[in-house]
Amino acid sequence: MFSTVRKLCFGRSVPEFFSSTPRQALTLARFRRGPRVSLHRECSGRRYNVPPSAEFVARVSGIPTMAKLPFRESADGLDAAFVGVPIDTGTSNRPGARFGPRQIRVESAMLRAYNSGTRAAPYESLMVADIGDVNVNVYDLKDTCRRIREAYRKILATGCIPLTMGGDHTIAYPILQAVAEKYGPVGLVHVDAHADTSDVVLGEKIGHGTPFRRCVEEGLLDCKRVVQIGLRGSGYSADSYEWSRAQGFRVVQVEECWFKSLAPLMSEVRAQMGSGPVYLSFDIDALDPGFAPGTGTPEIAGLTPIQGVEIIRGCRGLNLVGCDLVEVSPPYDTTGNTALTGANLLFEMLCVLPKMKYY
């Protein structure tokens, strides 16, 4: 292998070729030391977790953690952590989202260390790891919510920012309970085909169609700093979003997004959110099912993946205290593309967290 790498260096020695920039030096370190590499944080003595490069370690090898990052038992010492919440007990249509975190991790092997579009360097900025899944109760949704809430209290107590892989959208409710306990009422950037503000569905108040109604009732959201983007589909009334608007939410229906860049919208959203804490919740069904068919409640005429990326990149500069990507249902997309899209959107979320380094 060394001779192959030497050839790629156009006749120069490996040390000469890889010594000109920090990125190149890091690549050489990966080559020399193997799949797990640490990079010093300047002036602090801390080290970062750097996933192995597919230049030297095959993507199909190893245990499929998120982005092939190290697994950690807890969030202690981490700036950000990927965590799975594998439930679909709250779904109203297609099941399967309980397998979302697992498939997202598998597809995340395609992710590399740098964001070529924004030049973000997450693994030179933050200590990140995969801390596994919440131990949910697949037979009892209310007990699962309790378990999620308690798990996130522990994560947030360490100062770590959770990047959550769902699971159905019910999980946003107990997560935001824990988030609001730490930060008070937060702003919300909610990207979804559905408002998820129903009161009671089939006699139940907890499910994937009700989380943000519960959050408002409990004072978890700063309602003047809530935006819902991509809402669409047929409704149970002529104005399905009347309740959201009555709370002070900004509602951006999908028709306002068709055929345009969402960068101008996100400029307005940043002004709306200000400097206070913000939570980002992204339902994969916000994207058109032509792009992301593997989800439980698909609606036609949705956002494009480009617009999804624009929304997340537009959150750069916000005081993000947590993010989630929910409702990936692998059984409904045998190609894996929905989970692959979800993995990339989670990486984009990582790349807009506070204290991110950009080249």
HELIX and SHEET records of a PDB file:
HELIX    1   1 PHE A    2  LEU A    8  1                                   7    
HELIX    2   2 VAL A   14  PHE A   18  1                                   5    
HELIX    3   3 PRO A   22  ARG A   33  1                                  12    
HELIX    4   4 MET A   66  LYS A   68  5                                   3    
HELIX    5   5 ALA A   97  PHE A   99  5                                   3    
HELIX    6   6 GLY A  100  GLU A  107  1                                   8    
HELIX    7   7 SER A  108  MET A  110  5                                   3    
HELIX    8   8 PRO A  122  GLU A  124  5                                   3    
HELIX    9   9 LEU A  141  ALA A  157  1                                  17    
HELIX   10  10 HIS A  169  ILE A  171  5                                   3    
HELIX   11  11 ALA A  172  TYR A  183  1                                  12    
HELIX   12  12 PRO A  211  GLU A  217  1                                   7    
HELIX   13  13 GLU A  242  GLN A  247  1                                   6    
HELIX   14  14 VAL A  254  GLU A  256  5                                   3    
HELIX   15  15 ALA A  263  MET A  273  1                                  11    
HELIX   16  16 ILE A  284  ALA A  286  5                                   3    
HELIX   17  17 PRO A  305  ARG A  313  1                                   9    
HELIX   18  18 PRO A  330  TYR A  332  5                                   3    
HELIX   19  19 ASN A  337  LEU A  350  1                                  14    
SHEET    1   A 2 VAL A  37  HIS A  40  0                                        
SHEET    2   A 2 ARG A  47  VAL A  50 -1                                        
SHEET    1   B 8 VAL A 128  ASP A 133  0                                        
SHEET    2   B 8 ALA A  80  VAL A  85  1                                        
SHEET    3   B 8 ILE A 161  GLY A 166  1                                        
SHEET    4   B 8 ASN A 319  VAL A 326  1                                        
SHEET    5   B 8 PRO A 277  ASP A 283  1                                        
SHEET    6   B 8 VAL A 186  VAL A 191  1                                        
SHEET    7   B 8 LEU A 221  LEU A 231  1                                        
SHEET    8   B 8 ARG A 250  GLN A 253  1                                        
END                                                                             
